[in-house]
Amino acid sequence: MKECSAEIVIGMDLSDKKSEICEMSRDNGEIIRRTEVANEAEMLAEFFGEYPVPGKVLIAMEAGTHSPWISALLSDMGFNVVIGNPRKLRFIYRSDNKTDRRDAEMLARIARFDIGLFYPITHKSRENQIAMALLKARDALVKNRANLINSVRGILKSLGCRTSPGSAPAFARKIAEEIPEEYRTVLHGSLEAIGRITESIKLYDRQLEELSLEKHPETAILRQVGGVGPITALAFALAIEDPGRFRKSRHVACYLGLVPKRDQSGEIDKKLGITKAGNAYLRSLMVQCSQHIMGPFGKDCELRRFGKRIAERGGKAAKKRAVVAVARKLSILLHRLWTDNAEYDPFHNKKSKSRESA
């Protein structure tokens, strides 16, 4: 965020129903007033409408459930809004004296001193937020269906009726044909719910496919890579939004939290797990794609061979590291393909080295 010529800094601690306000002079850090405002569009518009020159006011808040729509509302009103990354502001919520009142003041003081300390983030456009909501709604249905299927399998197993393996979409129909009538009656509600959820998931799939074709043609480029399906491709396009945001493709792996943490001091340099920063949903999809690439149905390619080399180092931990490493390389590859609008070659690096050696 560019430096603004604000004269007033407002720390805004967002709760579920209300927001704590701390208004402060940017010149000397003197607190002008403290108050609370309900998290309702009309109330917020009325309260902030009292400021005659919104461009002279800097409002600081943390990213959270309400920050997307509240920040959009205030930005549209002409205020300078900075949204802090909660992962970088842990000293606020880990304080021994944590209150909404104190949090709002701390946000104002940090913004007054240096906006860079917020590690500012930018929320997605409204259109992208709605599209991402479709993906997350579908994901919730998939998880609920999996829980119901596991519950039915567990119940049948306890009754001495073992079910045959099969796909989740066909589960309700297949089980109804296999199990005895008495069990079918007991599990009728669960099987019916699984069937309805499956139909809802199919509806979401059609909507998401149409969305990809009409508004996100770049997903076709991403889906060239084996193991990357329509859901992952669309989630990647929505999360990244503009590939030009990243100067280097490997920065995407950092953005998705797929790089190791660092804790180095003197001669000590610990090996740590990945940061798990950024979009957890997309990160999980990247790991699922990696598991497919590394799995029995994955096609031979450089990514698969790269992962296999790591996995061959031995042990269960090596396999886990291989999956994460492939997910990291996959995120970099997808960004590069999108940026260059390139055709995917599963053995690009190998061919390049052959040409160089020749």
C-alpha positions in Angstrom: 0.0 0.0 0.0 1.3 3.4 -0.9 2.0 6.0 1.8 -1.0 8.3 2.4 -1.2 11.8 3.8 -3.6 10.9 6.6 -4.0 13.2 9.6 -6.1 10.7 11.6 -5.5 7.0 12.2 -8.3 4.7 13.3 -7.6 1.3 14.8 -10.7 -0.9 14.2 -10.9 -4.2 16.0 -13.6 -6.3 14.3 -15.8 -8.6 16.4 -18.8 -10.6 15.3 -21.5 -8.0 16.1 -19.6 -4.8 16.8 -16.2 -3.1 16.2 -14.1 -1.3 18.7 -12.9 2.1 17.4 -9.7 3.9 18.6 -9.2 7.3 16.8 -5.8 8.8 17.1 -3.9 11.8 15.9 -1.2 10.7 13.4 0.9 13.7 14.4 1.5 13.1 18.1 -0.2 9.8 18.8 -2.8 11.3 21.1 -6.0 9.3 21.4 -8.9 11.5 20.3 -11.8 9.1 21.1 -12.8 5.5 21.7 -16.2 4.1 20.8 -18.1 1.1 19.4 -20.0 0.7 16.2 -22.3 -2.2 15.2 -21.2 -4.3 12.3 -24.1 -3.2 10.1 -23.7 -1.4 6.8 -26.1 1.4 7.7 -24.5 2.0 11.1 -21.0 2.0 9.7 -21.9 4.4 6.9 -23.6 6.7 9.4 -20.6 6.7 11.8 -17.9 7.2 9.2 -20.0 9.6 7.2 -19.2 12.2 10.0 -15.6 12.6 8.7 -15.6 15.5 6.2 -12.4 14.4 4.3 -12.2 10.6 4.2 -8.9 10.9 2.3 -7.2 12.3 5.4 -8.2 9.2 7.5 -6.3 5.9 7.7 -8.3 2.9 9.0 -6.3 -0.1 10.2 -7.9 -3.6 10.8 -7.0 -7.2 10.8 -8.1 -9.7 8.1 -11.1 -11.7 9.3 -14.7 -12.8 8.6 -16.1 -9.2 8.3 -13.0 -7.5 6.9 -13.8 -8.1 3.2 -17.1 -6.3 3.1 -16.3 -3.7 5.8 -13.0 -2.7 4.0 -14.8 -2.5 0.7 -17.5 -0.3 2.2 -15.0 2.1 3.7 -12.8 2.2 0.6 -15.8 3.1 -1.5 -16.5 5.9 0.9 -13.0 7.3 0.2 -11.1 6.2 3.3 -7.5 4.8 3.2 -7.9 1.2 4.5 -5.0 -1.1 5.5 -5.7 -4.8 6.2 -3.2 -6.5 8.4 -2.1 -10.1 8.1 -3.1 -11.8 11.5 -0.2 -14.2 11.2 2.2 -11.3 11.4 0.4 -9.6 14.3 0.5 -12.4 16.8 1.9 -10.2 19.5 -1.5 -8.5 19.6 -3.7 -11.6 20.2 -1.0 -13.3 22.4 -0.8 -10.4 24.8 -1.3 -11.0 28.5 -3.7 -8.2 28.6 -5.9 -8.7 25.5 -9.1 -6.7 25.2 -10.9 -5.3 22.2 -10.2 -1.8 23.5 -6.4 -2.5 23.7 -6.4 -4.3 20.3 -7.9 -1.3 18.5 -5.4 1.0 20.1 -2.5 -1.3 19.1 -3.7 -1.4 15.5 -3.9 2.4 15.4 -0.4 2.8 16.9 1.2 0.3 14.5 -0.5 1.9 11.5 0.7 5.3 12.7 4.3 4.1 13.0 4.7 2.0 9.9 2.1 0.4 7.6 4.7 -2.1 6.5 4.5 -3.9 9.9 1.0 -5.0 9.0 2.3 -7.0 6.0 -0.8 -5.6 4.2 -3.1 -8.0 2.3 -5.7 -7.2 -0.4 -9.0 -8.9 -0.4 -10.2 -10.5 -3.6 -12.8 -8.7 -5.8 -16.4 -9.3 -5.0 -16.9 -11.4 -8.1 -14.0 -13.7 -7.1 -15.2 -13.9 -3.6 -18.6 -15.2 -4.8 -16.8 -17.7 -7.1 -14.6 -18.9 -4.3 -17.8 -19.3 -2.1 -19.1 -21.7 -4.7 -16.0 -23.8 -4.4 -16.1 -23.8 -0.6 -19.8 -24.7 -0.6 -19.1 -27.6 -2.8 -16.1 -28.6 -0.6 -18.4 -28.6 2.5 -20.8 -30.9 0.7 -18.0 -33.3 -0.3 -16.8 -33.5 3.3 -20.2 -34.1 4.7 -20.9 -36.8 2.1 -17.6 -38.5 3.1 -18.6 -38.4 6.8 -22.0 -39.9 6.0 -20.5 -42.6 3.9 -18.0 -43.5 6.6 -20.8 -43.6 9.1 -22.9 -46.0 7.0 -19.9 -48.2 6.4 -19.1 -48.3 10.1 -22.7 -49.1 11.1 -22.9 -51.9 8.5 -19.6 -53.4 9.6 -20.8 -53.5 13.2 -23.8 -55.5 12.0 -21.6 -57.9 10.2 -22.3 -56.6 6.7 -19.1 -55.5 4.9 -19.6 -53.2 1.9 -17.7 -53.5 -1.3 -15.4 -50.6 -2.4 -16.8 -48.0 -4.9 -16.9 -44.4 -5.8 -18.6 -41.8 -3.5 -21.1 -40.6 -6.3 -22.4 -44.2 -6.8 -22.3 -45.2 -3.1 -26.0 -44.7 -2.1 -27.3 -46.6 -5.2 -24.8 -49.4 -4.9 -25.2 -50.0 -1.2 -29.0 -50.0 -1.5 -28.7 -52.8 -4.0 -26.2 -54.8 -1.8 -27.5 -54.8 1.8 -30.4 -56.8 3.2 -33.8 -55.1 3.3 -33.8 -54.7 7.1 -30.5 -52.7 7.0 -31.8 -50.7 4.1 -34.8 -49.6 6.2 -32.5 -48.6 9.1 -30.2 -46.6 6.9 -32.8 -45.1 4.5 -32.4 -41.6 5.8 -28.6 -41.6 5.6 -28.6 -43.1 2.1 -31.2 -40.6 0.9 -29.1 -37.7 2.3 -26.0 -39.0 0.5 -28.0 -39.2 -2.7 -29.3 -35.7 -2.4 -25.8 -34.4 -1.5 -24.4 -36.1 -4.6 -26.9 -34.4 -6.8 -26.1 -31.0 -5.2 -22.4 -31.6 -5.9 -23.1 -32.4 -9.5 -25.1 -29.1 -9.8 -22.1 -27.2 -8.3 -19.8 -29.0 -10.7 -21.9 -27.8 -13.7 -21.9 -24.2 -12.4 -18.2 -24.2 -11.8 -17.5 -25.7 -15.2 -19.6 -23.0 -16.9 -17.8 -20.3 -14.8 -14.4 -21.6 -15.9 -15.4 -21.6 -19.6 -17.1 -18.2 -19.5 -14.9 -16.1 -17.2 -11.7 -18.0 -16.5 -10.3 -19.4 -19.8 -6.9 -19.6 -18.2 -8.1 -22.7 -16.3 -7.7 -24.6 -19.6 -4.0 -23.9 -19.6 -3.7 -25.1 -16.0 -5.6 -28.3 -16.6 -3.0 -29.5 -19.1 -1.0 -30.9 -16.2 -2.1 -34.4 -15.3 -3.8 -34.5 -11.9 -5.0 -30.9 -12.1 -8.8 -31.0 -12.5 -11.4 -28.2 -13.0 -11.8 -27.5 -9.2 -8.0 -27.1 -8.6 -7.6 -25.0 -11.8 -10.4 -22.6 -10.9 -9.3 -22.3 -7.3 -5.8 -21.5 -8.4 -7.0 -18.9 -10.9 -9.2 -17.3 -8.3 -6.6 -17.2 -5.5 -3.8 -15.9 -7.7 -6.2 -13.6 -9.6 -3.3 -11.9 -11.6 -0.1 -13.9 -12.3 1.7 -10.6 -12.7 1.5 -10.1 -9.0 4.4 -12.4 -8.5 7.8 -11.3 -9.9 9.0 -15.0 -9.8 7.0 -18.1 -10.1 8.6 -19.6 -7.0 7.0 -16.9 -4.9 3.7 -18.6 -5.5 4.9 -21.5 -3.4 5.7 -19.1 -0.5 2.2 -17.5 -1.0 0.6 -20.8 -0.6 2.6 -21.8 2.5 4.4 -24.7 0.8 7.9 -23.7 1.7 9.8 -24.7 4.9 9.9 -22.3 7.9 13.3 -20.9 8.8 14.8 -20.7 12.3 18.5 -19.9 12.0 20.7 -18.4 14.7 24.5 -18.6 14.7 25.6 -22.1 13.9 22.0 -23.5 14.5 19.8 -23.9 11.4 16.8 -26.1 12.2 14.8 -28.1 9.7 11.2 -27.2 10.1 7.8 -28.0 8.5 6.1 -25.8 5.9 4.8 -22.4 6.9 1.1 -23.2 5.9 0.6 -19.5 5.2 -2.0 -18.2 2.7 -5.0 -20.0 1.2 -5.5 -23.3 3.2 -8.1 -24.5 0.8 -5.9 -24.2 -2.3 -2.9 -25.6 -0.5 -4.9 -28.7 0.3 -6.0 -29.0 -3.3 -2.4 -28.7 -4.4 -1.4 -31.5 -2.0 -4.3 -33.7 -3.4 -3.0 -33.2 -6.9 0.5 -34.1 -5.8 -0.8 -37.3 -4.2 -2.5 -38.2 -7.5 0.7 -37.5 -9.5 2.6 -39.7 -7.0 -0.1 -42.3 -6.8 -0.7 -45.5 -8.9 -2.7 -43.7 -11.5 -0.3 -40.8 -12.0 1.2 -40.5 -15.5 5.0 -40.5 -16.0 6.4 -37.0 -16.0 9.2 -34.9 -14.5 7.1 -34.0 -11.4 6.4 -37.7 -10.7 10.1 -38.7 -11.1 11.1 -35.8 -8.9 8.8 -36.9 -6.2 9.9 -40.6 -6.5 13.5 -39.6 -6.0 12.7 -37.9 -2.7 10.4 -40.8 -1.6 13.2 -43.3 -2.3 15.3 -41.8 0.4 13.4 -44.0 2.8 10.8 -43.9 5.5 7.3 -42.6 5.9 8.5 -39.0 6.4 10.3 -39.2 3.0 7.0 -39.9 1.3 5.3 -37.0 3.0 8.1 -34.7 2.1 7.9 -35.9 -1.5 4.2 -35.1 -1.7 4.8 -31.6 -0.3 7.8 -31.0 -2.6 5.8 -32.0 -5.7 2.9 -29.7 -4.6 5.4 -26.9 -4.3 6.9 -27.6 -7.7 3.4 -27.9 -9.2 2.3 -24.5 -7.9 5.4 -23.0 -9.6 4.7 -24.9 -12.8 1.1 -23.7 -13.0 2.1 -20.1 -12.5 4.7 -20.4 -15.2 2.3 -22.0 -17.7 -0.3 -19.3 -17.0 2.2 -16.4 -17.2 3.7 -17.7 -20.5 0.4 -19.0 -21.9 2.4 -22.1 -22.7 1.7 -25.6 -23.8 2.6 -28.2 -21.1 5.4 -30.6 -21.8 5.7 -33.2 -19.1 9.5 -33.7 -19.9 10.4 -30.1 -20.7 13.5 -29.9 -18.5 14.9 -33.2 -19.7 14.5 -32.2 -23.4 16.2 -28.8 -22.6 19.2 -30.6 -21.0 19.5 -33.0 -24.0 19.6 -30.1 -26.4 22.2 -28.3 -24.3 24.4 -31.4 -24.1 24.1 -31.9 -27.9 
